[in-house]
Each structure stands twice: as structure tokens, then as C-alpha cells.
Amino acid sequence: MPDFRALPSADQFLLSDCGAGLVALHGRAQVLAALRTRLDTARQAIRAGGDGAALAGALAGEVAADLARAARPGLRPVLNLTGTVLHTNLGRALLAEEAIRAAAGAMAQPMALEFDLDGGGRGQRDDHLRGLLCELTGAEDATVVNNNAAAVLIALNTLAEGREAIVSRGELIEIGGAFRMPDIMTRAGAQLVEVGTTNRTHPADYETAITDRTGLILKVHCSNYRIEGFTTEVPAPRLAIIAQAAGLPLLNDLGSGSLVDLSAYGLRREPTVAEAVAEGADLVTFSGDKLLGGPQAGFIVGRRDLVAAINRNPMKRAVRLDKIRIAALEATLRLYRDPDRLSERLPTLRLLARPLAEIAAQAARLAPPVDAALAPQGFAAAPCACDSQIGSGALPVDTIPSAGLRLTGPGGDAPDRLAAWLRALPLPVIGRIHDGALILDLRCLERDEELLGALAGT
Ligand SMILES: *Cc1c(COP(=O)(O)O)cnc(C)c1O
């Protein structure tokens, strides 16, 4: 006959100091559910000959651990030491303080989102961003949607539904996940007309493809790859002339689309949105959380009549932005009005522009304490040179010289074991496996204590 008497009843447990403390933390329902699961397991163990007193003694600790695990958020912060500054899987751009404050304010207060404070009538949510976007890009008008994928989708649907959209074979890109340009065009109701070849497309390829069924010409920025060698593409200004002669709109999907010339920050030039507008595109689409450094969003800037048509598309309602992101975007865009201080205030630019010497000094400084923290696990750390990437499809084949820590250990599986150990920390540290070691690129580590604290498990 199994003896369960050492195990507490649910009531006894809830009334104990430990039980009451857990109820205060997690609520009665959660504690009861966790307790019942553990009591069942303990009873089974006793039936199998287990020691009731020992099982009862371990019970409170197990319930507390189960509850703590279950209370941990599913979406957790990590340290991005991958070297990819705009890492899509790690949430892309970090927001500026100004944007964070604006978003927090918008979360907690009613906002005049679609309310005209001058006249008291109905306003438009895009109004808060339109002026800034026009000012920063030189475009006539602007509208904002959920992300750049949505921007491309709604622009194609508005301008080319039931019609043909002409695009070069060299630009039929896949961005990742399920975003493939041909599929997006189909979903938008546009019929894809491919012109040219993978490596070469000429003006005549576009011109001969234009018929009375054509709805628009699409140009897509090769954001995550580059075709090199025997290549030619039709530059946007030339394409604009072809489109205009045929009375067709030219849509230029820039992808990352920087608002500033990155060469001013020691990076390679990436076409700016203002340039794409000036080159004659009727509409330009780009992301909010790539080089722009804001929250997830998609921008469509360009001709007023076309933007108005997009705003009238019923799809707009399905892809519109909420007040929180509008607030964060407005604050982010305002920072661009002061280019001199932009790289201090905008984390994306600040991280991309961090001087190599500063990162190298940080690596030299951090190597000894990190090595000491890893020694008990049998691992070692040494400073190393490495290469960062912008990420999210900006300047795909360019790297930025950086510095970091090279973590090693015994056995061929050491990098994988290291990566797993670092992922299991309370603040997971994400590095990159390269050349038989785990590299922690320090470009995105602005404060040493973050890494040291993470390794200490605090
Ligand atoms: C990234 C990208 C997209 C998709 O943008 P999201 O903001 O991620 O939706 C579309 N087109 C190009 C060229 C891109 O680089």
C-alpha cells in the first residue's frame, strides 16, 4: 500500500509560507495547476517505491521552478553579438531614445490619431508622418503601411491589378521567408511580365514588352545579393523616361532605402530615397526598420495622385499602422532633421559607424574577464578581428571591419556547445560560428557590463 502521507494537501501547500509567496507572485490558479502536476508525479514515484519524505521535501522547489519557467516571457531580449547589425531574426533596428519615449507615451495616453486639433474634425493618421517624409525624401506625397512587403503589395495591387507589371529577370528576388517578388505580384493581382535575362537587361527589353495591358514598370533594388561580372541593368533615370513615354508609372522598391548618404559615416553608399525620387520613380517603397532605424513599417512616397489611389484601396485599412508605431516613426524621422547629431542618437547608425579602434580596445579589455567567466565551462576567449554586416539586405556583399572575441574549447563540437551554453543564459548571448570557433562580434555591445552580466547569469 503506497504511503502518500508525507505529501501535503493542496490546501496545506497554499497556506504554507512558500505556497503563499508563490500565490502572491503567480496567482492561485497557476500555483494550483503546477502543484497538482508535481503531486501527481510524486505519487507515481511513491507507488514505484520512492521515498515519500524526500519527494515531499523537493516539492516546493520544483513547483517554484516550474512557475518561474512558465512566467518567463516567450519573446525575450538577447545580446546580438552576431555582427549583423540589422538582424531580421533578432528584431532589426533598435529604436532611438526619442522614439521609445514617444511610443511609450502613445501606449499610455489617448492620442489625436485621426483627430484634427485645429478644426476639431476628423484627421488622418498618415498626416503625422506625411510632412516629414516629403521633407526628407523630396517626394510630393507619402503614405505608410505595416512593412515594406505590404507597401509593395498594395502599390502593385493599386496600380496593376488585372494588368501586366514589367520587371527584369535580374530583379525577381526572394527576400526571405515567403516574400518572393513573383508570388507577391500574383497575390496583388498583377500579371508578371519578365524581361531581359538574369544578368543583362536593356532598355529595348522594357520598351518591346509594353502593351496596352501594361499597368506599371517595377524596379527592385538587389538588396540581398549582387550579380557581378557580365551584367547590365537599366538605370532608374532611363527607366523613368521609358515609363513616362508610355504613360506608365515606375515603381522603385528600394528595400532598405537610407534617408542619408551612408558614406558620410564611413560606409559604402547605398542609394538614398531622395535620389530614387529625384531619378524619376513615380513611387518609391522602403522599410522603416532597416537602415532608417525605426520600428517595422513600410513607406510609399511619390506622386500625389498615385499615393491618393493607394490610400483609397480598401487594402490600406488592413495594412495601416497603429498609434504606437506612428509615434515612434515620427520621433525617428524628426532625428533626421539634424544630421549632425544623427549618428549619436540613432542606434542603427551609431552601431554601424562605431570606430574600429574603439571596438578593438573593447575586445582587448573584455577578453580576460570573459575568458575567466568561461574557464569553469572548459572554454577560452581571445580577442580577434572579424567582419560585421549591415544585414536586412543592405549592401549585401560589403562587410565592415570589426573586432570581437574568439571563443574556443576542446573537441570539434565546441562551437556548437558554446553557442548552446550562451543561448541558455538568462540573457541569451547570440554569436556566430566561424572557422571552428564561436565569434562574439562586439560592434553591437555598447556597454561592457551587458556581456559580463549576461555571462555571470545576472
Ligand atoms: C526587405 C525588403 C522588402 C521587404 O521589406 P519588409 O519591411 O521586411 O517587409 C521588400 N523589398 C526589398 C527590395 C527589400 O530589401
Ligand as a Chemical Component Dictionary entry (heavy atoms), coordinates in Angstrom:
data_LIG
# 
_chem_comp.id                   LIG 
_chem_comp.type                 NON-POLYMER 
_chem_comp.pdbx_formal_charge   0 
_chem_comp.three_letter_code    LIG 
# 
loop_
_chem_comp_atom.comp_id 
_chem_comp_atom.atom_id 
_chem_comp_atom.alt_atom_id 
_chem_comp_atom.type_symbol 
_chem_comp_atom.charge 
_chem_comp_atom.model_Cartn_x 
_chem_comp_atom.model_Cartn_y 
_chem_comp_atom.model_Cartn_z 
_chem_comp_atom.pdbx_ordinal 
LIG C1 C1 C 0 13.468 43.980 -47.121 1  
LIG C2 C2 C 0 12.872 44.175 -48.449 2  
LIG C3 C3 C 0 11.485 44.047 -48.649 3  
LIG C4 C4 C 0 10.565 43.685 -47.524 4  
LIG O1 O1 O 0 10.579 44.674 -46.548 5  
LIG P1 P1 P 0 9.974  44.388 -45.078 6  
LIG O2 O2 O 0 9.989  45.729 -44.432 7  
LIG O3 O3 O 0 10.868 43.387 -44.462 8  
LIG O4 O4 O 0 8.600  43.874 -45.274 9  
LIG C5 C5 C 0 10.988 44.254 -49.914 10 
LIG N1 N1 N 0 11.803 44.562 -50.954 11 
LIG C6 C6 C 0 13.140 44.693 -50.802 12 
LIG C7 C7 C 0 13.972 45.051 -52.008 13 
LIG C8 C8 C 0 13.723 44.500 -49.548 14 
LIG O5 O5 O 0 15.044 44.627 -49.381 15 
# 
loop_
_chem_comp_bond.comp_id 
_chem_comp_bond.atom_id_1 
_chem_comp_bond.atom_id_2 
_chem_comp_bond.value_order 
_chem_comp_bond.pdbx_ordinal 
LIG C1 C2 SING 1  
LIG C2 C3 SING 2  
LIG C2 C8 DOUB 3  
LIG C3 C4 SING 4  
LIG C3 C5 DOUB 5  
LIG C4 O1 SING 6  
LIG O1 P1 SING 7  
LIG P1 O2 DOUB 8  
LIG P1 O3 SING 9  
LIG P1 O4 SING 10 
LIG C5 N1 SING 11 
LIG N1 C6 DOUB 12 
LIG C6 C7 SING 13 
LIG C6 C8 SING 14 
LIG C8 O5 SING 15 
# 
